[in-house]
């Protein structure tokens, strides 16, 4: 799974937006309502964002 189908947003877009705005990815999730409608992607989305952002900080 690589996107939230309900919000029509790719996980990578959330990561890139969070990095470019210098804010937590969870703020972007809230802004676009990702992972909140059917919640099927939520665990995948969180794992994806945390793994991508962790790789960027090491």
Secondary structure as UniProt FT lines:
FT   STRAND          3..4
FT   TURN            5..8
FT   STRAND          9..10
FT   HELIX           11..21
FT   HELIX           25..32
FT   TURN            33..35
FT   TURN            40..41
FT   HELIX           42..57
//
